[in-house]
């Protein structure tokens, strides 16, 4: 008999006892007078004594004892030794906890470039956004928690050239894992860009740089430095006229360019959308001129600040920026401090060389930033092979995470060394490709020379090279008729 049947039987017996008790009591009191309802003022204890009988109590106690015996019997079926389940199903990050339990807290830094405490700070900044914008609405929900998804996404940015390895590590299929990460990044990207890039630019004004003593050493009138970084990609599909737009002659590869602006404290305050590799650096700057014009303009509180920098007379209401030789000529439109250019057939003077060295010393901050960016995140360091429409999402996420990383670990000189290694690797790869191409061209020319030489009359010698031209008229061999 199940619990519902027992309770039903108990209730029936109680009702039967109440009916018999009330009937006998009324009959014994006065058989000649019809029974009348009890007075309304009867207390609860009086109703309880009148309704409960000894028989109903005995039945109720027996049934309750029977229920208790059944519960005890069910418990006895199981072992008294507690099973040790290491998985905490109520944890907000079971995947992260599993990694920490297996490899220790240092595994978080190995996987994400952040220590466990730094990762917790990052999560606290993003938690409300994740809860509000990710895994919401109708439809099927992701079974991975938000904190675990942040762990997976940052790990992907650090280690991914392809999805396979990282997806296997998290025991997921590559298509499913990549879709999860992309959806998660799309949810947090606006907040990341606003908090770690835009808000940083709003904070580090010239007034704030002056109050904290963080202005450039050689050019204190400069607000920030600009430069362009290049990332190699696969050769685009399509016509050659479309492919050549992505080819950078300087780097010798197909790729994409992005411009970043970095303040003296080492934080990036702006990053542009990616453009094809053949676009000139100054053209990227001009496309982003609205941001630069607004950022360089002096506020009312800054107009009275001391300013003895170059081009003050031409641009009295603007702060300067530092740029490299790729921005030559920009000073005609904006207050841009660029290196002096060597005259044709001449040499730079000692003062010009010192001027250029001072620019390079201050402008190294943006090179340090690119070095840190390329060192931390493999997705912006190795050849980019994923969808081009997602490139800005990945790059800007990495820039925001780099700014967060610099909060805990400021830029160092070694970071620029890493950038130099990255550029040297690109140059070396380009030189190898050109050398391989030259060998193939040389072999082709030698075969062509031998092939054409077989058509000449015996005893005659001829020399053919790549500049040799053949005309149908005036040729006695007849092979061109």
C-alpha positions as CSV (number, residue, x, y, z in Angstrom):
1,X,0.0,0.0,0.0
2,X,1.5,3.4,-1.0
3,X,1.6,6.5,1.1
4,X,-1.5,8.1,-0.6
5,X,-3.6,5.0,0.0
6,X,-2.5,4.9,3.7
7,X,-3.4,8.5,4.2
8,X,-6.7,8.1,2.5
9,X,-7.6,5.1,4.7
10,X,-6.5,7.0,7.8
11,X,-8.8,10.0,6.8
12,X,-11.7,7.6,6.2
13,X,-11.4,6.0,9.6
14,X,-11.2,9.3,11.3
15,X,-14.4,10.4,9.5
16,X,-16.1,7.2,10.5
17,X,-15.2,7.6,14.2
18,X,-16.4,11.2,14.2
19,X,-19.8,10.2,12.7
20,X,-20.3,7.3,15.2
21,X,-19.2,9.4,18.2
22,X,-21.5,12.3,17.4
23,X,-24.5,10.1,16.7
24,X,-24.3,8.1,20.0
25,X,-23.7,11.2,22.1
26,X,-26.9,12.9,20.8
27,X,-29.0,9.8,21.2
28,X,-27.9,9.2,24.8
29,X,-28.5,12.8,25.8
30,X,-32.2,13.0,24.7
31,X,-33.8,10.5,22.4
32,X,-37.1,12.4,22.3
33,X,-35.6,15.7,21.2
34,X,-34.1,16.2,17.8
35,X,-30.4,16.9,17.7
36,X,-29.4,20.5,17.4
37,X,-26.1,21.9,16.1
38,X,-23.4,22.7,18.7
39,X,-23.2,26.2,19.9
40,X,-21.0,28.5,17.9
41,X,-18.9,29.3,20.9
42,X,-17.5,25.8,21.3
43,X,-13.7,25.8,21.6
44,X,-11.3,23.9,19.4
45,X,-10.2,21.6,22.3
46,X,-13.9,20.6,22.9
47,X,-14.3,19.8,19.2
48,X,-11.1,17.7,19.3
49,X,-12.2,15.7,22.3
50,X,-15.6,15.1,20.8
51,X,-14.3,14.0,17.3
52,X,-11.2,11.8,18.1
53,X,-11.9,8.3,19.5
54,X,-9.6,5.5,20.8
55,X,-10.2,3.4,17.8
56,X,-9.2,6.1,15.3
57,X,-6.1,6.9,17.4
58,X,-5.0,3.2,17.3
59,X,-5.5,3.0,13.6
60,X,-3.7,6.3,13.0
61,X,-0.7,5.3,15.1
62,X,-0.4,1.9,13.4
63,X,-0.5,3.5,9.9
64,X,2.1,6.1,10.8
65,X,4.4,3.4,12.2
66,X,3.9,1.4,9.0
67,X,5.0,4.5,7.0
68,X,8.1,5.0,9.2
69,X,9.0,1.3,8.8
70,X,8.8,1.6,5.0
71,X,11.1,4.7,5.1
72,X,13.6,2.9,7.3
73,X,13.6,-0.1,4.9
74,X,14.3,2.1,1.9
75,X,17.3,3.7,3.6
76,X,18.7,0.3,4.6
77,X,19.0,-0.7,0.9
78,X,21.9,1.8,0.5
79,X,25.5,1.6,1.8
80,X,26.4,3.5,4.9
81,X,29.7,4.6,3.3
82,X,29.4,8.1,1.8
83,X,30.3,8.2,-1.9
84,X,33.1,10.8,-2.7
85,X,31.8,12.9,-5.5
86,X,34.5,15.5,-6.5
87,X,32.1,17.4,-8.7
88,X,30.4,20.4,-7.1
89,X,27.3,20.7,-9.1
90,X,26.3,23.9,-7.3
91,X,29.6,25.6,-8.2
92,X,29.3,28.8,-10.3
93,X,32.3,27.5,-12.4
94,X,32.6,23.7,-12.3
95,X,35.0,23.6,-15.3
96,X,37.4,26.2,-13.8
97,X,37.2,24.4,-10.5
98,X,38.1,21.1,-12.2
99,X,41.2,22.7,-13.8
100,X,42.3,24.2,-10.5
101,X,41.8,20.9,-8.6
102,X,43.8,19.0,-11.2
103,X,46.7,21.4,-11.8
104,X,46.6,24.0,-9.0
105,X,45.8,27.7,-9.1
106,X,48.7,28.5,-11.4
107,X,46.9,26.8,-14.2
108,X,44.6,29.8,-14.5
109,X,47.6,32.0,-15.5
110,X,48.9,29.4,-17.9
111,X,45.6,29.2,-19.6
112,X,44.5,32.9,-19.6
113,X,47.5,35.1,-18.8
114,X,45.7,36.2,-15.6
115,X,46.3,34.9,-12.1
116,X,43.3,33.5,-10.3
117,X,42.9,36.7,-8.3
118,X,43.2,38.8,-11.5
119,X,40.7,36.6,-13.3
120,X,38.3,37.1,-10.4
121,X,38.6,40.8,-10.8
122,X,37.9,40.5,-14.5
123,X,34.9,38.4,-13.8
124,X,33.5,40.8,-11.2
125,X,33.7,43.6,-13.9
126,X,31.8,41.5,-16.4
127,X,29.4,39.4,-14.2
128,X,26.4,41.8,-14.4
129,X,26.8,42.2,-18.2
130,X,27.1,38.4,-18.7
131,X,24.0,37.8,-16.5
132,X,22.0,40.4,-18.4
133,X,23.1,39.8,-22.0
134,X,24.3,36.2,-22.4
135,X,22.2,33.0,-22.3
136,X,18.9,34.8,-22.1
137,X,15.7,34.9,-24.1
138,X,13.8,32.0,-25.6
139,X,15.3,29.0,-27.2
140,X,17.8,26.4,-26.0
141,X,20.2,27.6,-23.3
142,X,23.9,26.8,-23.0
143,X,24.7,24.5,-20.1
144,X,28.0,26.2,-19.4
145,X,28.0,28.8,-16.7
146,X,29.0,32.4,-17.4
147,X,32.3,32.3,-15.4
148,X,33.3,29.1,-17.2
149,X,32.5,30.7,-20.6
150,X,34.8,33.6,-19.7
151,X,37.5,31.1,-18.8
152,X,37.0,29.3,-22.1
153,X,36.9,32.5,-24.2
154,X,40.1,34.0,-22.7
155,X,41.8,30.7,-23.1
156,X,40.8,30.6,-26.8
157,X,42.2,34.1,-27.3
158,X,45.5,33.1,-25.9
159,X,46.0,29.7,-27.5
160,X,43.8,29.5,-30.6
161,X,45.2,29.4,-34.1
162,X,42.6,26.7,-34.7
163,X,39.6,25.6,-32.6
164,X,40.5,21.9,-32.5
165,X,43.0,21.8,-29.7
166,X,41.2,24.1,-27.3
167,X,37.8,22.5,-28.0
168,X,39.3,19.0,-27.3
169,X,40.7,20.3,-24.0
170,X,37.2,21.3,-22.9
171,X,35.6,18.1,-24.2
172,X,33.5,19.8,-26.9
173,X,33.1,19.5,-30.6
174,X,34.9,22.3,-32.6
175,X,31.8,23.7,-34.3
176,X,29.8,23.8,-31.0
177,X,32.7,25.2,-29.0
178,X,33.5,28.0,-31.6
179,X,29.9,29.0,-31.8
180,X,29.7,29.2,-28.0
181,X,32.8,31.4,-27.8
182,X,31.8,33.7,-30.6
183,X,28.3,34.1,-29.1
184,X,29.8,34.9,-25.7
185,X,32.3,37.4,-27.1
186,X,29.5,39.2,-29.0
187,X,27.6,39.5,-25.7
188,X,30.5,41.0,-23.7
189,X,32.4,42.9,-26.5
190,X,30.4,46.2,-26.2
191,X,31.1,46.3,-22.4
192,X,34.7,45.3,-22.8
193,X,35.3,48.0,-25.4
194,X,33.5,50.7,-23.3
195,X,35.1,49.9,-20.0
196,X,38.7,49.0,-20.9
197,X,39.2,51.2,-24.0
198,X,36.7,54.1,-24.3
199,X,36.6,54.9,-20.5
200,X,40.4,54.7,-20.3
201,X,40.6,57.3,-23.0
202,X,38.1,59.5,-21.2
203,X,40.2,59.2,-18.0
204,X,43.7,59.9,-19.3
205,X,43.2,63.5,-20.4
206,X,46.2,65.9,-20.6
207,X,45.0,67.4,-17.3
208,X,45.0,64.0,-15.6
209,X,48.4,63.1,-17.1
210,X,49.8,66.4,-15.8
211,X,48.4,65.9,-12.3
212,X,49.9,62.4,-12.1
213,X,53.2,63.3,-13.7
214,X,52.7,60.9,-16.6
215,X,53.4,63.1,-19.6
216,X,55.9,62.2,-22.3
217,X,59.5,63.1,-21.3
218,X,60.8,64.7,-24.5
219,X,57.5,66.0,-25.9
220,X,55.1,66.8,-23.0
221,X,52.8,68.6,-25.5
222,X,52.0,65.2,-27.1
223,X,48.8,63.5,-25.8
224,X,49.4,60.0,-27.2
225,X,51.3,58.1,-29.9
226,X,49.8,56.3,-32.9
227,X,51.1,53.4,-35.0
228,X,49.8,50.6,-37.2
229,X,50.2,46.9,-36.6
230,X,50.0,44.3,-39.3
231,X,48.8,40.7,-39.1
232,X,49.4,38.1,-41.7
233,X,46.4,36.3,-43.3
234,X,45.8,33.7,-46.0
235,X,45.7,34.9,-49.6
236,X,42.1,36.0,-50.2
237,X,40.1,34.2,-52.8
238,X,38.9,36.0,-55.9
239,X,40.3,38.1,-58.7
240,X,43.8,39.3,-58.5
241,X,42.6,42.9,-58.4
242,X,40.9,42.1,-55.1
243,X,43.7,40.0,-53.7
244,X,46.4,42.6,-54.3
245,X,44.5,45.0,-52.0
246,X,45.5,42.8,-49.0
247,X,49.2,42.5,-50.0
248,X,51.6,44.6,-48.0
249,X,54.8,45.3,-49.9
250,X,56.6,46.3,-46.7
251,X,55.9,43.0,-45.0
252,X,55.7,40.8,-48.0
253,X,52.5,39.1,-47.0
254,X,48.8,39.3,-47.4
255,X,47.2,40.7,-44.3
256,X,45.2,43.3,-42.4
257,X,46.2,46.6,-40.7
258,X,44.9,48.2,-37.6
259,X,45.8,51.5,-36.0
260,X,46.0,52.0,-32.2
261,X,46.5,55.1,-30.1
262,X,48.4,54.7,-26.8
263,X,48.8,57.2,-24.0
264,X,52.1,57.6,-22.0
265,X,50.7,55.3,-19.2
266,X,50.7,52.4,-21.7
267,X,46.9,52.0,-22.3
268,X,45.3,51.9,-25.7
269,X,42.6,54.5,-26.0
270,X,41.4,53.8,-29.5
271,X,41.7,51.0,-32.1
272,X,40.3,51.2,-35.6
273,X,38.6,48.6,-37.7
274,X,40.8,46.4,-39.8
275,X,41.7,47.5,-43.4
276,X,43.5,45.6,-46.2
277,X,47.3,45.4,-45.9
278,X,48.0,47.7,-48.9
279,X,46.4,50.7,-47.3
280,X,48.9,53.4,-46.3
281,X,49.3,54.2,-42.6
282,X,48.4,57.9,-43.1
283,X,45.2,56.8,-45.0
284,X,44.1,54.8,-42.0
285,X,44.7,57.9,-39.8
286,X,42.7,60.1,-42.1
287,X,39.8,57.6,-42.0
288,X,39.9,57.9,-38.2
289,X,40.4,61.7,-38.3
290,X,37.2,62.5,-36.4
291,X,38.4,60.7,-33.3
292,X,41.8,62.3,-33.4
293,X,40.5,65.8,-34.0
294,X,38.1,65.4,-31.0
295,X,40.7,63.9,-28.7
296,X,43.5,66.4,-29.6
297,X,41.3,69.4,-29.0
298,X,42.2,71.2,-25.7
299,X,39.4,71.6,-23.2
300,X,38.6,74.9,-21.5
301,X,40.6,73.8,-18.4
302,X,43.6,72.9,-20.5
303,X,43.9,76.1,-22.5
304,X,45.9,77.8,-19.8
305,X,48.3,74.8,-19.3
306,X,51.9,75.3,-20.3
307,X,52.6,74.2,-23.9
308,X,56.0,74.7,-25.5
309,X,55.8,71.9,-28.0
310,X,56.3,72.1,-31.8
311,X,53.7,73.7,-34.1
312,X,52.1,75.6,-31.3
313,X,51.6,78.6,-33.5
314,X,49.9,76.6,-36.2
315,X,47.6,74.6,-33.8
316,X,47.2,76.7,-30.6
317,X,44.0,74.8,-29.6
318,X,45.2,71.3,-30.1
319,X,47.6,68.9,-28.3
320,X,50.2,67.1,-30.4
321,X,50.5,63.4,-31.2
322,X,53.6,61.3,-32.0
323,X,53.9,59.3,-35.2
324,X,56.5,57.5,-37.2
325,X,57.8,58.1,-40.7
326,X,54.8,56.4,-42.2
327,X,52.8,59.6,-41.3
328,X,55.1,62.0,-43.2
329,X,53.1,65.1,-44.3
330,X,50.4,64.7,-41.7
331,X,51.7,67.9,-39.9
332,X,50.2,69.9,-42.8
333,X,46.7,69.0,-41.5
334,X,47.1,68.2,-37.8
335,X,49.6,68.8,-35.0
336,X,51.5,65.6,-35.7
337,X,55.1,65.3,-34.6
338,X,56.9,63.0,-37.1
339,X,60.6,62.3,-37.6
340,X,62.7,64.5,-39.9
341,X,63.1,63.1,-43.4
342,X,66.5,62.7,-45.0
343,X,66.8,65.0,-48.0
344,X,67.4,63.3,-51.4
345,X,71.1,62.6,-51.8
346,X,71.9,64.3,-48.4
347,X,72.3,63.4,-44.8
348,X,70.4,64.5,-41.6
349,X,72.0,67.1,-39.4
350,X,73.0,66.3,-35.9
351,X,70.1,68.3,-34.5
352,X,67.7,66.3,-36.8
353,X,69.1,63.0,-35.6
354,X,68.7,64.1,-32.0
355,X,65.1,65.2,-32.8
356,X,64.3,61.8,-34.3
357,X,65.8,60.0,-31.4
358,X,63.7,62.0,-29.0
359,X,60.6,61.1,-31.0
360,X,61.6,57.4,-31.0
361,X,62.2,57.4,-27.2
362,X,58.7,58.7,-26.4
363,X,57.0,56.8,-29.2
364,X,58.4,53.5,-28.0
365,X,55.3,53.2,-25.8
366,X,53.1,52.2,-28.7
367,X,55.7,49.6,-29.8
368,X,55.8,48.2,-26.3
369,X,52.0,47.9,-26.4
370,X,52.0,46.0,-29.7
371,X,54.7,43.7,-28.2
372,X,52.6,42.9,-25.2
373,X,49.5,42.4,-27.4
374,X,51.3,40.0,-29.7
375,X,52.9,38.1,-26.8
376,X,49.7,37.6,-24.8
377,X,47.2,36.5,-27.5
378,X,48.1,34.0,-30.2
379,X,45.0,34.8,-32.2
380,X,46.5,38.2,-33.1
381,X,50.0,36.9,-33.4
382,X,49.8,33.9,-35.7
383,X,48.4,33.9,-39.3
384,X,44.7,34.7,-39.1
385,X,42.7,32.0,-40.9
386,X,39.2,32.5,-39.6
387,X,36.3,34.6,-40.9
388,X,37.3,38.1,-41.8
389,X,34.0,39.6,-40.6
390,X,34.9,38.4,-37.0
391,X,38.4,39.9,-37.0
392,X,37.5,43.2,-35.4
393,X,35.6,41.3,-32.7
394,X,38.7,39.2,-31.8
395,X,41.2,42.0,-32.1
396,X,39.2,44.6,-30.1
397,X,38.6,42.0,-27.4
398,X,42.3,41.3,-27.2
399,X,43.1,45.0,-27.0
400,X,40.6,45.4,-24.1
401,X,42.0,42.3,-22.3
402,X,45.5,43.7,-22.8
403,X,44.5,47.0,-21.2
404,X,43.2,45.0,-18.3
405,X,46.4,43.0,-18.1
406,X,48.5,46.3,-18.1
407,X,46.5,47.3,-15.0
408,X,48.2,44.5,-13.1
409,X,51.5,44.4,-15.0
410,X,52.7,47.7,-16.6
411,X,54.5,47.8,-19.9
412,X,58.3,47.1,-19.9
413,X,61.1,47.5,-22.4
414,X,61.0,43.8,-23.1
415,X,57.6,44.2,-24.7
416,X,59.1,46.2,-27.5
417,X,61.7,43.4,-28.0
418,X,58.8,40.9,-28.6
419,X,57.3,43.3,-31.2
420,X,60.7,43.4,-33.0
421,X,60.9,39.6,-33.0
422,X,57.4,39.5,-34.5
423,X,58.3,41.9,-37.3
424,X,61.6,40.1,-37.9
425,X,59.7,36.8,-38.2
426,X,57.5,38.4,-40.9
427,X,60.4,39.8,-42.8
428,X,62.3,36.5,-42.6
429,X,59.2,34.6,-43.9
430,X,58.9,37.1,-46.7
431,X,62.5,36.7,-47.7
432,X,62.2,33.0,-47.8
433,X,59.2,33.2,-50.0
434,X,61.0,35.6,-52.4
435,X,64.1,33.3,-52.5
436,X,61.9,30.3,-53.2
437,X,60.1,32.2,-56.0
438,X,63.4,33.3,-57.5
439,X,64.7,29.7,-57.7
440,X,61.4,28.7,-59.4
441,X,61.7,31.5,-61.9
442,X,65.4,30.7,-62.6
443,X,64.5,27.1,-63.3
444,X,61.7,28.1,-65.6
445,X,64.0,30.3,-67.6
446,X,66.6,27.6,-68.0
447,X,64.0,25.1,-69.2
448,X,62.7,27.7,-71.6
449,X,66.1,28.4,-72.9
450,X,66.7,24.7,-73.6
451,X,63.3,24.3,-75.2
452,X,63.8,27.1,-77.6
453,X,67.3,26.1,-78.4
454,X,66.2,22.8,-79.9
455,X,64.5,24.6,-82.7
456,X,67.7,26.3,-84.0
457,X,69.6,24.8,-87.0
458,X,72.6,22.6,-86.0
459,X,75.8,24.4,-85.5
460,X,74.2,27.7,-84.5
461,X,74.3,29.1,-81.0
462,X,71.9,31.5,-79.4
463,X,71.4,33.0,-76.0
464,X,68.0,33.7,-74.6
465,X,67.1,35.4,-71.4
466,X,64.0,36.9,-69.9
467,X,64.4,40.1,-72.0
468,X,64.7,38.3,-75.4
469,X,62.0,39.2,-77.8
470,X,60.9,37.2,-80.9
471,X,59.2,38.7,-83.9
472,X,57.3,36.9,-86.6
473,X,59.0,38.9,-89.4
474,X,62.7,38.5,-90.3
475,X,63.0,35.0,-88.7
476,X,64.2,32.2,-90.9
477,X,63.4,29.4,-88.5
478,X,59.8,29.3,-89.5
479,X,58.6,28.4,-86.1
480,X,56.8,31.7,-85.6
481,X,54.9,31.7,-88.9
